[in-house]
């Protein structure tokens, strides 16, 4: 596996790796969403954030980097900033660090654009004419590195400040759901069940299929991100669906709080912010319980109780190993593996058997138990 345009496909382990990643982020920060460069930017931001968390190097947000990021995120222009601040020269001086943001300016930005006051109020240096000249050349490299670090802090601040708090997350419980179509047929159904009523082999099937490191990570998995990045880089130019790296906690964040948002760097950052808050607010068992009761399984089934009834006519407590593996295969692509669609049977069995092999490979069941379950026919109620 080679590295493309400086993108590391391994964790950042040293200051040299860290500075190289920051320099790469500077070059990629304006990448078009969905592009190869945006994919590299996403991976780099996550790697740098993880390194800084491990080495306690998170710096205070730079006010001008944060303001620039907030403008980019909301589509604001320098002309709009000039109108808000009262003159073009004032806006230019602020963005080019020749003038401090005053308390009045910060108040206007907060009231008119909804920009948080705290990051804009942090201290920062402005340059006079002599200092501006001195910043050129080699000194500019240090400034760029500082701006990159601040931009990453601003990235997470900008996309996380309007998301639910840990206290709000702690109070959430999936609601009962029962909805019918015009013809009287059931179109959506959910009845949450406690985790204690779900057998261990069912939980193991979902962990094998969706998140092998679930009980070891803090909401997002750097190894999973790296595996996905390596696969995506290896398949550039091919008509393949990009590999994902979402943990169970990130999937819960996406399904619970970010429904319908298209894939983007902004959504990925929000997923990570929410995943971290979910991990802070809830135990691992509670997160897994919410996930199993929240996710969509195809047809009318929302949550594992509805899925067990739809596909096998029984409760989760009565599921066998083969049935559990099939249900664990569904969240990735429910409409591709639904048993009630005849053309799906072959694909569904292949995916179920893949989950069973993963369970055996991870030591969650024995190889003989996996083989026995694979021999069972895949039939519905």
C-alpha positions in Angstrom: 0.0 0.0 0.0 1.6 3.3 -1.0 0.8 6.7 0.3 -0.9 9.2 -2.0 -0.2 12.9 -1.7 1.2 12.6 1.8 -1.8 10.8 3.3 -0.7 8.6 6.2 -2.5 5.3 6.3 -1.2 4.5 9.8 -1.7 6.2 13.2 0.3 9.4 13.9 3.1 8.3 16.3 5.5 11.2 16.4 5.8 15.0 16.2 7.2 14.7 12.7 4.1 12.7 11.6 1.9 15.3 13.4 3.5 18.3 11.6 3.3 16.5 8.2 -0.4 15.8 8.8 -1.1 19.4 9.7 0.7 20.7 6.6 -1.4 18.3 4.5 -4.6 19.6 6.1 -3.7 23.1 5.1 -3.5 22.0 1.5 -6.7 20.1 1.6 -9.0 22.2 3.8 -11.0 23.6 0.8 -11.5 20.2 -0.8 -14.7 19.6 -2.7 -17.1 17.4 -0.6 -17.1 13.8 -1.8 -13.8 14.1 -3.6 -10.7 12.0 -3.1 -9.1 15.1 -1.4 -12.1 15.4 1.0 -11.7 11.7 1.9 -8.0 12.3 2.7 -8.9 15.4 4.7 -11.4 13.4 6.8 -8.9 10.7 7.7 -6.2 13.3 8.5 -8.5 15.3 10.8 -9.4 12.1 12.7 -5.8 11.0 13.0 -4.6 14.4 14.2 -7.5 14.6 16.7 -6.7 11.1 18.0 -2.9 11.9 18.4 -3.6 15.2 20.2 -6.1 13.5 22.5 -3.5 10.9 23.3 -0.7 13.4 23.8 -2.8 16.1 25.5 -1.9 18.6 22.8 -5.4 20.1 22.1 -4.9 23.8 21.8 -7.3 26.6 22.3 -9.3 27.5 19.3 -7.8 30.4 17.3 -10.6 33.0 16.9 -9.8 33.9 13.3 -9.4 30.3 12.2 -12.8 29.6 13.9 -14.4 32.6 12.2 -13.1 31.5 8.8 -14.3 28.0 9.4 -17.8 29.2 10.5 -18.1 31.4 7.4 -17.1 28.4 5.2 -19.6 26.1 6.9 -22.5 28.5 6.5 -21.6 29.9 3.1 -20.9 33.4 4.3 -18.6 35.7 2.3 -16.2 38.5 3.2 -18.6 41.0 1.7 -21.3 39.8 4.1 -18.8 40.1 7.0 -18.0 43.7 5.8 -21.7 44.6 5.8 -22.1 43.2 9.3 -18.9 44.9 10.7 -19.6 48.2 9.0 -16.8 48.4 6.4 -14.8 46.4 3.9 -11.5 47.5 5.4 -12.6 46.4 8.9 -13.5 42.9 7.6 -10.3 42.6 5.7 -8.2 43.7 8.7 -9.9 41.2 11.0 -9.5 38.3 8.6 -5.9 39.2 7.9 -5.1 39.6 11.6 -4.4 43.3 11.5 -7.2 44.1 13.9 -8.6 42.4 17.0 -12.2 41.3 17.2 -13.8 43.8 19.5 -16.6 42.9 22.0 -19.0 44.8 19.8 -18.0 42.8 16.7 -18.2 39.5 18.6 -21.7 40.5 19.8 -22.8 41.2 16.2 -21.4 37.9 14.9 -23.2 36.0 17.7 -26.5 37.8 17.3 -26.7 37.9 13.5 -25.0 34.6 12.5 -25.3 32.5 15.6 -21.5 32.2 16.0 -20.5 31.1 19.5 -18.9 33.9 21.5 -16.4 31.8 23.5 -14.0 30.8 20.7 -14.1 34.4 19.2 -13.2 35.8 22.6 -10.0 33.9 23.0 -6.7 35.9 22.9 -4.7 36.0 19.7 -1.9 38.1 18.2 -2.3 40.7 15.5 0.6 41.8 13.2 1.8 45.4 12.6 3.5 46.3 9.4 6.9 45.3 10.6 5.6 42.0 12.1 3.7 41.2 8.9 6.9 41.3 6.9 8.7 39.1 9.5 5.9 36.5 9.1 6.9 35.9 5.6 9.3 33.1 4.6 10.2 30.4 7.2 8.1 32.0 10.0 5.0 31.4 7.9 5.3 27.7 8.3 4.9 27.9 12.0 1.9 30.1 11.6 0.3 27.6 9.2 0.8 24.7 11.6 -0.8 26.7 14.3 -3.7 27.6 12.1 -4.2 24.0 11.2 -4.4 22.9 14.8 -6.8 25.7 15.5 -8.9 24.8 12.4 -9.3 21.3 13.6 -10.4 22.5 17.0 -12.8 24.9 15.3 -14.0 22.1 13.0 -15.2 20.1 16.0 -16.5 23.2 17.8 -18.4 24.5 14.8 -20.2 21.2 14.1 -20.7 20.2 17.7 -22.0 23.3 19.4 -25.6 22.8 18.2 -25.8 19.0 18.9 -27.5 17.5 21.9 -25.6 17.6 25.2 -24.6 14.6 27.2 -27.5 15.3 29.6 -30.0 15.3 26.8 -28.6 12.1 25.3 -28.8 10.4 28.7 -32.5 11.0 28.8 -33.3 9.5 25.4 -35.2 6.2 25.0 -36.5 4.9 21.6 -40.2 5.5 21.4 -42.8 2.9 20.6 -43.8 3.1 16.9 -46.9 1.7 15.1 -47.8 3.2 11.7 -50.2 1.9 9.0 -50.5 2.8 5.3 -53.7 3.7 3.4 -54.4 0.1 2.7 -54.3 -0.8 6.4 -51.0 -2.6 6.2 -48.3 -2.1 8.8 -45.6 0.2 7.5 -43.5 0.9 10.7 -43.3 -0.9 14.0 -41.1 -0.7 17.1 -41.4 -2.1 20.6 -38.1 -1.6 22.5 -36.9 -4.5 24.7 -34.3 -4.5 27.5 -30.9 -5.7 26.7 -31.2 -8.3 29.5 -33.9 -10.2 27.4 -31.6 -10.6 24.4 -29.4 -13.8 24.4 -25.6 -13.4 24.4 -25.3 -15.1 21.0 -27.5 -12.4 19.5 -25.3 -9.7 20.9 -22.2 -11.5 19.7 -23.6 -11.7 16.1 -24.1 -7.9 16.0 -20.6 -7.2 17.4 -19.0 -9.5 14.9 -20.9 -8.0 12.0 -20.7 -4.3 12.9 -18.1 -3.4 15.5 -15.4 -5.9 16.6 -13.8 -3.4 18.9 -17.0 -2.1 20.5 -16.0 -2.6 24.1 -12.5 -1.3 23.6 -13.0 2.0 21.7 -14.3 5.4 23.0 -16.9 6.0 20.3 -14.9 5.9 17.1 -12.2 3.5 16.0 -9.0 4.7 14.5 -8.0 1.2 13.3 -11.3 0.9 11.5 -10.9 4.3 9.9 -7.4 3.3 8.7 -8.7 0.0 7.3 -11.5 1.8 5.4 -9.0 4.5 4.2 -6.6 1.8 2.9 -9.4 0.0 1.1 -10.8 3.2 -0.4 -7.3 4.3 -1.6 -6.6 0.9 -3.1 -9.9 1.0 -5.0 -9.7 4.5 -6.4 -11.0 4.7 -9.9 -13.1 1.6 -9.5 -16.9 1.6 -9.4 -17.1 0.3 -5.8 -19.0 1.6 -2.8 -16.6 3.3 -0.4 -15.7 1.3 2.7 -17.1 2.6 5.9 -15.6 2.9 9.3 -18.6 3.7 11.5 -18.7 2.1 15.0 -22.0 1.0 16.6 -21.9 4.3 18.6 -21.5 6.3 15.4 -24.3 4.4 13.7 -26.5 5.2 16.7 -25.6 8.9 16.4 -26.3 8.9 12.7 -29.7 7.0 12.9 -30.8 8.8 16.1 -29.8 12.4 15.6 -28.5 12.8 12.0 -31.2 11.1 9.9 -31.2 11.8 6.2 -27.9 13.8 6.1 -25.8 12.9 3.0 -22.3 11.6 3.5 -19.8 14.5 4.0 -16.9 15.6 6.2 -19.4 17.7 8.2 -21.6 14.7 8.9 -18.6 12.6 9.8 -17.4 15.2 12.3 -20.9 15.4 13.8 -21.0 11.6 14.1 -17.7 11.7 16.0 -18.7 14.5 18.3 -22.1 12.8 19.1 -20.4 9.4 19.5 -18.0 10.9 22.1 -20.9 12.5 23.9 -23.0 9.3 23.8 -20.0 7.4 25.3 -19.7 10.0 28.0 -23.4 9.9 28.9 -24.2 6.2 28.7 -22.7 2.8 29.5 -21.6 0.5 26.8 -24.5 -1.9 27.5 -27.0 1.0 27.3 -25.6 2.2 24.0 -25.9 -1.3 22.6 -29.5 -1.6 23.9 -30.4 1.8 22.2 -28.7 0.7 19.0 -30.6 -2.6 18.8 -33.9 -0.9 19.5 -33.4 2.0 17.1 -32.0 0.7 13.9 -33.9 -0.2 10.8 -34.1 -3.8 9.6 -36.2 -3.5 6.4 -39.9 -3.8 5.8 -41.8 -2.4 8.8 -39.2 -3.4 11.3 -37.5 -0.8 13.5 -35.6 -2.5 16.3 -34.7 -6.1 17.0 -38.0 -7.1 18.5 -39.9 -6.0 15.3 -37.3 -7.7 13.1 -37.5 -11.0 15.0 -41.2 -11.0 14.6 -41.2 -9.9 10.9 -38.6 -12.4 9.7 -39.0 -15.4 12.1 -42.3 -14.9 14.0 -40.7 -15.0 17.4 -39.2 -12.8 20.1 -35.4 -12.0 20.3 -35.2 -14.3 23.3 -36.0 -17.3 21.1 -33.6 -16.6 18.2 -31.1 -19.3 17.3 -27.5 -18.6 16.2 -28.3 -18.7 12.5 -31.3 -16.4 12.9 -29.2 -14.0 15.0 -26.5 -13.9 12.3 -29.1 -13.2 9.6 -30.6 -10.2 11.6 -27.1 -8.9 12.3 -26.5 -8.9 8.5 -29.5 -6.6 7.8 -28.5 -3.1 9.1 -25.8 -2.8 6.5 -28.3 -3.0 3.6 -31.8 -4.0 4.7 -33.4 -4.0 1.3 -30.6 -6.1 -0.2 -31.0 -9.0 2.3 -34.7 -9.0 3.1 -36.2 -12.5 3.2 -39.6 -11.3 2.0 -38.1 -10.4 -1.4 -37.5 -13.7 -3.3 -34.5 -12.5 -5.3 -32.7 -11.7 -2.1 -32.5 -15.3 -0.7 -29.1 -16.1 -2.2 -27.5 -12.8 -1.2 -29.0 -13.0 2.3 -27.6 -16.5 2.9 -24.2 -15.5 1.8 -24.2 -12.5 4.1 -25.5 -14.6 7.0 -22.8 -17.1 6.5 -20.2 -14.4 6.4 -21.4 -13.2 9.8 -21.2 -16.7 11.2 -17.6 -17.0 9.9 -16.7 -13.7 11.6 -18.2 -14.9 14.8 -16.0 -18.0 14.7 -12.9 -16.1 13.6 -13.4 -13.7 16.6 -13.8 -16.6 19.0 -17.4 -15.8 19.8 -18.6 -19.2 18.7 -16.8 -22.4 17.8 -16.0 -23.3 14.3 -18.3 -26.4 14.5 -21.1 -24.2 15.8 -20.6 -21.9 12.8 -20.7 -24.8 10.3 -23.8 -26.2 11.9 -25.6 -22.9 11.7 -24.5 -22.4 8.1 -26.1 -25.7 7.2 -29.5 -24.4 8.4 -31.9 -23.2 5.6 -32.7 -19.5 5.7 -36.5 -19.3 5.8 -39.0 -16.8 7.2 -42.1 -17.4 9.3 
